[in-house]
Amino acid sequence: MESNFSKEDVSDGKMYALLAYLSIFCIVPLILKKNNPFVLGHGRQGLVLFTAEAAALVISIVFPWAFRPLLFVLFAFSFWGMVTAIRGQAVELPFIARIAEKITI
């Protein structure tokens, strides 16, 4: 995710970028602010995190010992993303950013 955004994009999109990391609400910024590159970068990562969290939650029902630690890591990534969104910064979350870059909206 690029890190040189205009001040208008950042100030206009901070709350939407934060919303991108809150579970199913990651869809809202992708729909409402798809022309804001700051929000779009965070929104893509939020979508990847939500998908991974949902999959890990379903699989952890069958194999709780194997996937619950993964859920903790994914929730920690979400928190990290929220903090950087509030600060008006871009972050490339490990593993998540590579997948998110391939999403076209």
Number of C-alpha atoms within 10 A of each C-alpha: 18 11 13 11 14 12 11 10 16 23 12 15 23 21 16 25 33 26 22 31 29 19 17 15 17 24 18 15 24 23 12 12 18 15 13 20 19 30 27 23 23 33 28 28 30 32 23 20 27 23 14 16 21 15 13 20 17 13 14 17 11 10 12 13 10 12 19 16 13 16 18 12 13 18 18 12 19 22 15 14 25 24 15 16 25 16 12 21 18 20 19 17 17 9 10 18 19 14 13 21 13 9 11 6 9
